[in-house]
Amino acid sequence: MRQPVDLAKSYRLLNHGPTVLVTSAHAGASNVMAAAWSMPLDFDPPKVTVVIDRTTYTRALVEASGEFALNIPSRKLAQATVDVGSRSGREGDKFAQYGLATFQGSQIAAPLIEDCVGWLECRVIPERHNQDRYDLFIGEVVAAWADPAIFRDGRWVPDADVGSIHYIAGGAFFETGKGFHVETD
């Protein structure tokens, strides 16, 4: 299940540093790759950054289309996250190969992946220097979605039964753990 996320709160989907699945599409081709380096950048309009290596098929599709999606997987997709991050889309359809079901977003052509806990649809803000020198892409978030069982009212649910995943290397992940509250003014 998914519900829209207010764009003013969309940065919260990434501010805790989850691993993401970057999806892209252009001219009938689509691809998915894993990325550990993504983060929110700005509030209004909301912007994110993601590192997409120049040698990847995803990079070619993102540069051609000017858009991408950041899909936030849960533990259920941990194996697929490692798998899509270990192979090139130039070798075949990774969605079919790893059984990743998709759905169409509202603002971009790149597919969104089912069974994630959050989704950000982004349009590239061209910054050739950053892209060429650092492989760093800036995207304006044009639509955002989340699973209301884990993210609602503009924030993560601290006692949810499922969490986002955080890749640490060698096939190892952390899953977002038990949350807690402190008093705020």
DRENTORDO-867049 format. One line per field, with one value per atom (N, C-alpha, C): x, y, z; residue number from 1; residue in one letter; atom name. Coordinates in steps of 0.05 Angstrom, whole numbers, plus 5000, padded with zeros to 4 digits. Each point is the difference from the previous one (the first is absolute). Layout:
N
x = (X,...)
y = (Y,...)
z = (Z,...)
resi = (NUM,...)
resn = (A,...)
name = (CA,...)
END
This chain:
185
x = (5017,4983,5018,4990,5016,4981,5010,4985,5019,4989,5017,5013,5024,5014,5002,4993,5002,5029,5004,5027,5016,4988,5015,5012,4989,5010,5015,5003,5012,5029,5014,5028,5003,4979,5001,5001,4993,5002,5030,5018,5028,5018,4990,5019,5013,4992,5012,5020,5005,5021,4995,4975,4996,5013,5006,5008,4976,5004,4978,5005,4978,5001,4993,5018,4997,4988,4977,4988,5000,5002,5002,4987,4993,4988,5004,5003,5002,4996,4984,4996,4994,4982,4992,5018,5022,5019,4997,5004,5000,5021,5007,5021,4996,5014,5001,5028,5009,5026,4998,5017,5001,5019,4993,5018,4999,5024,5002,5004,5007,5006,4978,4980,4979,4993,4988,4993,4982,4984,4985,5020,4992,5017,4987,4974,4987,4970,4986,4972,4981,5006,4980,5012,4998,4987,5017,4988,5016,5019,5025,5021,5014,5011,5016,5025,5020,5023,5004,5013,5006,5025,5018,5024,4993,5004,4996,5025,5015,5025,4997,5019,4999,5000,5008,5002,4973,4981,4976,4979,4984,4978,4979,4996,4982,5008,5025,5010,4993,5004,4993,4970,4983,4971,4992,5013,4993,5009,5024,5009,4982,4991,4983,4972,4989,4972,4998,5020,4999,4983,4997,4984,5009,4992,5005,4981,4999,4985,5018,4996,5013,4979,5005,4982,5013,4986,5012,4991,5019,4992,5000,4985,5000,5016,5002,5015,4991,4974,4989,5015,5011,5014,5031,5010,5029,5015,4992,5014,4999,4977,4997,5018,5002,5017,5029,5010,5027,5003,4980,5001,5000,4982,4999,5024,5012,5024,5026,4997,5024,5001,4979,4999,4992,5008,4993,4974,4984,4975,5006,5025,5008,4999,5001,5000,4972,4980,4972,4982,4975,4979,5001,5011,5003,4973,4980,4973,4990,5001,4990,5018,5027,5018,4997,4994,4998,4972,4980,4972,4991,5009,4992,4975,4978,4975,5002,4989,5001,4972,4998,4976,5008,4982,5006,4996,5019,4997,4982,4998,4981,5014,5026,5013,5023,5011,5023,4995,5016,4997,5015,5019,5015,4981,5002,4982,5006,4980,5004,4997,5015,5001,4981,4983,4982,5016,4987,5012,5021,5002,5018,4983,5013,4986,4997,5015,4998,5010,4990,5007,5002,5021,5003,5004,4982,5002,5015,5022,5018,5006,5002,5010,5028,5018,5028,5002,5015,5008,5028,5004,5026,5022,5020,5024,5023,5008,5020,5026,5009,5025,4998,4978,4997,4996,4985,4995,5026,5015,5024,5023,5004,5022,4995,4976,4994,4979,4989,4978,4975,4997,4980,4977,4976,4976,4982,4990,4980,4973,4980,4974,4980,4981,4978,4978,4991,4979,4973,4988,4975,4976,5004,4979,5013,4986,5011,4977,5007,4981,5012,4984,5010,4978,5010,4982,4990,4974,4990,5003,5007,5006,5026,5018,5026,5006,4986,5004,4973,4992,4975,5002,4982,5000,5028,5014,5025,5024,4997,5023,4999,5024,5002,4986,4987,4987,5021,5006,5023,4995,4976,4995,4989,5006,4990,5014,4986,5011,5021,5002,5019,5016,5025,5016,5015,5013,5017,5026,5016,5025,5023,5023,5024,5024,5011,5021,5027,5015,5026,5023,4996,5021,4999,5010,5002,4974,4978,4974,4987,5012,4989,4984,4978,4982,4994,4991,4985,4971,4981,4972,4994,4985,4992,4988,5009,4992,4978,4997,4979,5004,4979,5000,4992,5004,4991,4996,4985,4994,5013,5006,5008,4982,4998,4983,5011,4983,5007,4982,5010,4984,4980)
y = (4977,5023,5025,5021,5025,5024,5021,5025,5023,5022,5023,5011,5011,5014,5029,5018,5028,5007,5013,5006,5015,5016,5015,4981,4976,4980,4977,5001,4978,4995,5020,4997,4980,4997,4982,4970,4995,4972,4991,5020,4994,5009,5016,5013,4981,4975,4981,4981,5006,4987,4972,4993,4973,4995,4974,4992,5003,5008,5004,4983,4995,4988,5022,5007,5021,4987,5010,4990,5022,4992,5018,4988,5017,4990,5020,4990,5018,4983,5010,4988,4970,4992,4972,4983,5010,4985,5010,4981,5008,4985,5010,4987,5007,4984,5004,4995,5016,4995,5008,4989,5007,5023,5017,5023,5004,5001,5006,5030,5015,5028,5017,5007,5018,5016,5024,5016,5023,5011,5024,5024,5019,5024,5026,5003,5025,4996,5020,4998,5011,5023,5013,5013,4987,4974,4978,4977,4979,4988,4996,4989,4978,4981,4978,4997,4986,4993,4970,4990,4971,4998,4982,4994,4977,5006,4980,4999,4978,4998,5002,5013,5006,4975,4977,4975,4985,5008,4984,5005,4980,5002,5020,4999,5020,5028,5006,5027,5008,4982,5006,5006,4985,5005,5026,5005,5025,5024,4999,5023,5004,4978,5002,5010,4992,5006,5025,5006,5023,4994,4975,4993,4974,4995,4975,4998,4976,4996,4988,5008,4987,4983,4974,4981,4992,5000,4994,4971,4981,4972,4993,4979,4989,4974,4987,4975,4979,5001,4981,5001,5023,5004,5001,4991,5001,4984,4975,4983,5013,5010,5013,5025,5014,5024,4993,4979,4990,4991,4985,4989,5022,5019,5021,5019,5001,5016,4986,4974,4985,4993,5008,4994,5024,5000,5023,4994,5020,4999,4995,5005,4995,4970,4983,4971,4988,5016,4989,5016,4992,5014,4991,5017,4993,4999,5014,4999,4971,4989,4973,4979,5004,4981,4996,5021,4999,5002,4998,4999,5026,5023,5025,5011,5000,5011,5031,5013,5029,5012,5026,5015,5027,5013,5025,5023,5018,5024,5020,5023,5020,5022,5003,5023,4993,4975,4993,4973,4993,4974,4977,5006,4978,4985,4973,4984,5002,4996,4999,4971,4991,4972,4994,4980,4991,4990,4998,4989,5018,5024,5020,5014,5016,5015,5029,5009,5028,5003,5021,5005,5030,5009,5028,5001,5014,5005,5026,4999,5023,5008,5026,5010,5012,4993,5009,5030,5012,5028,4999,5007,4997,5016,4987,5011,4985,5005,4984,4997,5021,4998,4978,5000,4980,4972,4998,4974,4989,5017,4990,4995,5018,4997,4981,5000,4985,4978,4997,4982,5006,5025,5009,5013,4988,5011,5013,5023,5014,4997,4993,4996,5017,5012,5013,4979,4997,4981,5012,4985,5010,4984,4977,4984,4982,4994,4982,4984,4975,4981,4984,4989,4983,4980,4978,4980,5012,5004,5012,4983,4975,4983,5008,5013,5007,5030,5015,5029,5014,5016,5015,5026,5018,5027,5013,4995,5013,4990,4976,4989,4970,4988,4971,4992,4977,4989,4985,5009,4988,4971,4991,4973,4982,5006,4984,4973,4980,4973,4996,5019,4999,5026,4998,5024,5001,5022,5003,4985,4996,4986,5018,4994,5017,4981,5002,4982,5008,4980,5007,4986,4981,4987,4970,4987,4971,4985,5011,4987,5005,5017,5006,5026,4999,5023,5004,5024,5006,5006,4992,5008,5021,5021,5020,4986,5007,4986,5013,4992,5010,5029,5015,5029,5007,5024,5010,5030,5012,5028,5014,5026,5017,5024,5015,5024,5022,5013,5023,5023,5024,5024,5006)
z = (5000,5000,5000,4988,5000,5000,5011,5001,4992,4989,4994,5025,4996,5021,4992,5018,4995,4992,4978,4990,5021,5016,5020,5021,5003,5019,4986,4974,4985,5007,5009,5008,5023,5016,5023,4991,4976,4990,4998,4997,4996,5023,5018,5019,5020,5001,5018,4985,4974,4985,4990,4991,4990,4973,4995,4973,4982,4975,4981,4975,4987,4973,4981,4982,4980,4975,4992,4975,4979,4975,4978,4975,4981,4975,4978,4976,4976,4975,4982,4974,5001,5019,5002,5017,5009,5017,5029,5019,5028,5015,5023,5016,5030,5016,5029,5010,5018,5013,5030,5016,5028,5005,5019,5007,5030,5012,5028,5006,4979,5003,4988,5017,4992,5025,4996,5023,4992,5019,4994,4997,4984,4996,5007,4994,5003,5005,5011,5007,4979,4988,4983,4976,4976,4997,5011,5008,5011,4980,5009,4983,5015,4984,5011,4983,5011,4984,5000,4980,4998,4983,5007,4985,4980,4974,4979,4983,5003,4986,4970,4987,4971,4983,5011,4984,5000,5016,5003,4978,4995,4981,5010,5027,5012,4993,5002,4994,4971,4981,4972,4997,5014,4998,5014,5023,5015,4983,4989,4983,4976,4988,4976,5007,5023,5007,5017,5016,5018,5025,5007,5023,5012,5025,5014,5024,5011,5025,5021,5025,5022,5015,5001,5013,5025,5023,5026,5007,4998,5005,5030,5006,5027,4999,5023,5002,4980,4993,4980,4974,4993,4975,5003,5023,5004,4980,4995,4980,4973,4992,4973,4999,5022,5001,4994,5013,4994,4971,4991,4973,4978,5002,4980,5001,5024,5003,4991,4993,4992,4971,4985,4971,4984,4975,4983,4985,4997,4984,4970,4992,4972,4994,5021,4997,4999,5005,5000,5018,5000,5015,5029,5018,5028,5014,4991,5012,4997,4976,4995,5013,4998,5011,5030,5014,5030,5010,4982,5008,5013,4991,5011,4986,5015,4989,5001,4980,4999,4996,5004,4994,4989,4987,4988,5020,5001,5017,4987,5012,4990,4983,5002,4987,4981,5002,4984,4987,4980,4986,5014,5016,5014,5018,4999,5016,5030,5017,5029,5008,5020,5008,5023,4996,5021,5023,5023,5025,5012,4991,5013,5022,5016,5021,4993,4980,4991,4971,4987,4972,4995,4986,4993,4969,4987,4971,4996,4984,4998,4971,4995,4975,5005,4982,5002,4998,5018,4998,4989,4974,4988,5014,5008,5012,4989,4975,4986,5015,5014,5015,5021,5016,5021,4988,4979,4987,4988,4986,4987,5019,5020,5018,5023,5011,5024,4997,4976,4994,5017,5009,5018,4984,5004,4987,5020,4992,5017,4986,5016,4989,5016,4985,5014,5004,5024,5006,4990,4982,4988,5009,5014,5012,5021,5021,5021,5011,5008,5009,5023,5017,5022,5008,5012,5011,5027,5003,5025,5025,4997,5023,5013,4985,5010,4999,4983,4998,4996,5020,4998,5015,4992,5012,4997,4978,4995,5016,5012,5015,5002,5005,5003,5026,4999,5024,5016,5024,5015,5009,5003,5009,4978,4975,4977,5000,4989,4999,4978,4982,4978,4999,4990,4998,4973,4996,4976,5006,4978,5004,4993,5012,4998,4994,4977,4991,5013,5010,5013,4987,4981,4984,5003,4979,5001,5004,4990,5003,5027,5017,5027,5000,5014,5003,5029,5007,5024,4991,5017,4995,5021,4992,5019,5024,5024,5024,5015,5025,5017,5006,4996,5004,5029,5007,5026,4998,5019,5000,5024,4997,5022,4998,5022,5001,4981,4987,4983,5008,4994,5006,4979)
resi = (1,1,1,2,2,2,3,3,3,4,4,4,5,5,5,6,6,6,7,7,7,8,8,8,9,9,9,10,10,10,11,11,11,12,12,12,13,13,13,14,14,14,15,15,15,16,16,16,17,17,17,18,18,18,19,19,19,20,20,20,21,21,21,22,22,22,23,23,23,24,24,24,25,25,25,26,26,26,27,27,27,28,28,28,29,29,29,30,30,30,31,31,31,32,32,32,33,33,33,34,34,34,35,35,35,36,36,36,37,37,37,38,38,38,39,39,39,40,40,40,41,41,41,42,42,42,43,43,43,44,44,44,45,45,45,46,46,46,47,47,47,48,48,48,49,49,49,50,50,50,51,51,51,52,52,52,53,53,53,54,54,54,55,55,55,56,56,56,57,57,57,58,58,58,59,59,59,60,60,60,61,61,61,62,62,62,63,63,63,64,64,64,65,65,65,66,66,66,67,67,67,68,68,68,69,69,69,70,70,70,71,71,71,72,72,72,73,73,73,74,74,74,75,75,75,76,76,76,77,77,77,78,78,78,79,79,79,80,80,80,81,81,81,82,82,82,83,83,83,84,84,84,85,85,85,86,86,86,87,87,87,88,88,88,89,89,89,90,90,90,91,91,91,92,92,92,93,93,93,94,94,94,95,95,95,96,96,96,97,97,97,98,98,98,99,99,99,100,100,100,101,101,101,102,102,102,103,103,103,104,104,104,105,105,105,106,106,106,107,107,107,108,108,108,109,109,109,110,110,110,111,111,111,112,112,112,113,113,113,114,114,114,115,115,115,116,116,116,117,117,117,118,118,118,119,119,119,120,120,120,121,121,121,122,122,122,123,123,123,124,124,124,125,125,125,126,126,126,127,127,127,128,128,128,129,129,129,130,130,130,131,131,131,132,132,132,133,133,133,134,134,134,135,135,135,136,136,136,137,137,137,138,138,138,139,139,139,140,140,140,141,141,141,142,142,142,143,143,143,144,144,144,145,145,145,146,146,146,147,147,147,148,148,148,149,149,149,150,150,150,151,151,151,152,152,152,153,153,153,154,154,154,155,155,155,156,156,156,157,157,157,158,158,158,159,159,159,160,160,160,161,161,161,162,162,162,163,163,163,164,164,164,165,165,165,166,166,166,167,167,167,168,168,168,169,169,169,170,170,170,171,171,171,172,172,172,173,173,173,174,174,174,175,175,175,176,176,176,177,177,177,178,178,178,179,179,179,180,180,180,181,181,181,182,182,182,183,183,183,184,184,184,185,185,185)
resn = (M,M,M,R,R,R,Q,Q,Q,P,P,P,V,V,V,D,D,D,L,L,L,A,A,A,K,K,K,S,S,S,Y,Y,Y,R,R,R,L,L,L,L,L,L,N,N,N,H,H,H,G,G,G,P,P,P,T,T,T,V,V,V,L,L,L,V,V,V,T,T,T,S,S,S,A,A,A,H,H,H,A,A,A,G,G,G,A,A,A,S,S,S,N,N,N,V,V,V,M,M,M,A,A,A,A,A,A,A,A,A,W,W,W,S,S,S,M,M,M,P,P,P,L,L,L,D,D,D,F,F,F,D,D,D,P,P,P,P,P,P,K,K,K,V,V,V,T,T,T,V,V,V,V,V,V,I,I,I,D,D,D,R,R,R,T,T,T,T,T,T,Y,Y,Y,T,T,T,R,R,R,A,A,A,L,L,L,V,V,V,E,E,E,A,A,A,S,S,S,G,G,G,E,E,E,F,F,F,A,A,A,L,L,L,N,N,N,I,I,I,P,P,P,S,S,S,R,R,R,K,K,K,L,L,L,A,A,A,Q,Q,Q,A,A,A,T,T,T,V,V,V,D,D,D,V,V,V,G,G,G,S,S,S,R,R,R,S,S,S,G,G,G,R,R,R,E,E,E,G,G,G,D,D,D,K,K,K,F,F,F,A,A,A,Q,Q,Q,Y,Y,Y,G,G,G,L,L,L,A,A,A,T,T,T,F,F,F,Q,Q,Q,G,G,G,S,S,S,Q,Q,Q,I,I,I,A,A,A,A,A,A,P,P,P,L,L,L,I,I,I,E,E,E,D,D,D,C,C,C,V,V,V,G,G,G,W,W,W,L,L,L,E,E,E,C,C,C,R,R,R,V,V,V,I,I,I,P,P,P,E,E,E,R,R,R,H,H,H,N,N,N,Q,Q,Q,D,D,D,R,R,R,Y,Y,Y,D,D,D,L,L,L,F,F,F,I,I,I,G,G,G,E,E,E,V,V,V,V,V,V,A,A,A,A,A,A,W,W,W,A,A,A,D,D,D,P,P,P,A,A,A,I,I,I,F,F,F,R,R,R,D,D,D,G,G,G,R,R,R,W,W,W,V,V,V,P,P,P,D,D,D,A,A,A,D,D,D,V,V,V,G,G,G,S,S,S,I,I,I,H,H,H,Y,Y,Y,I,I,I,A,A,A,G,G,G,G,G,G,A,A,A,F,F,F,F,F,F,E,E,E,T,T,T,G,G,G,K,K,K,G,G,G,F,F,F,H,H,H,V,V,V,E,E,E,T,T,T,D,D,D)
name = (N,CA,C,N,CA,C,N,CA,C,N,CA,C,N,CA,C,N,CA,C,N,CA,C,N,CA,C,N,CA,C,N,CA,C,N,CA,C,N,CA,C,N,CA,C,N,CA,C,N,CA,C,N,CA,C,N,CA,C,N,CA,C,N,CA,C,N,CA,C,N,CA,C,N,CA,C,N,CA,C,N,CA,C,N,CA,C,N,CA,C,N,CA,C,N,CA,C,N,CA,C,N,CA,C,N,CA,C,N,CA,C,N,CA,C,N,CA,C,N,CA,C,N,CA,C,N,CA,C,N,CA,C,N,CA,C,N,CA,C,N,CA,C,N,CA,C,N,CA,C,N,CA,C,N,CA,C,N,CA,C,N,CA,C,N,CA,C,N,CA,C,N,CA,C,N,CA,C,N,CA,C,N,CA,C,N,CA,C,N,CA,C,N,CA,C,N,CA,C,N,CA,C,N,CA,C,N,CA,C,N,CA,C,N,CA,C,N,CA,C,N,CA,C,N,CA,C,N,CA,C,N,CA,C,N,CA,C,N,CA,C,N,CA,C,N,CA,C,N,CA,C,N,CA,C,N,CA,C,N,CA,C,N,CA,C,N,CA,C,N,CA,C,N,CA,C,N,CA,C,N,CA,C,N,CA,C,N,CA,C,N,CA,C,N,CA,C,N,CA,C,N,CA,C,N,CA,C,N,CA,C,N,CA,C,N,CA,C,N,CA,C,N,CA,C,N,CA,C,N,CA,C,N,CA,C,N,CA,C,N,CA,C,N,CA,C,N,CA,C,N,CA,C,N,CA,C,N,CA,C,N,CA,C,N,CA,C,N,CA,C,N,CA,C,N,CA,C,N,CA,C,N,CA,C,N,CA,C,N,CA,C,N,CA,C,N,CA,C,N,CA,C,N,CA,C,N,CA,C,N,CA,C,N,CA,C,N,CA,C,N,CA,C,N,CA,C,N,CA,C,N,CA,C,N,CA,C,N,CA,C,N,CA,C,N,CA,C,N,CA,C,N,CA,C,N,CA,C,N,CA,C,N,CA,C,N,CA,C,N,CA,C,N,CA,C,N,CA,C,N,CA,C,N,CA,C,N,CA,C,N,CA,C,N,CA,C,N,CA,C,N,CA,C,N,CA,C,N,CA,C,N,CA,C,N,CA,C,N,CA,C,N,CA,C,N,CA,C,N,CA,C,N,CA,C,N,CA,C,N,CA,C,N,CA,C,N,CA,C,N,CA,C,N,CA,C,N,CA,C,N,CA,C,N,CA,C,N,CA,C,N,CA,C,N,CA,C,N,CA,C,N,CA,C,N,CA,C,N,CA,C,N,CA,C,N,CA,C,N,CA,C,N,CA,C,N,CA,C,N,CA,C,N,CA,C,N,CA,C,N,CA,C,N,CA,C,N,CA,C,N,CA,C,N,CA,C,N,CA,C,N,CA,C,N,CA,C)
END
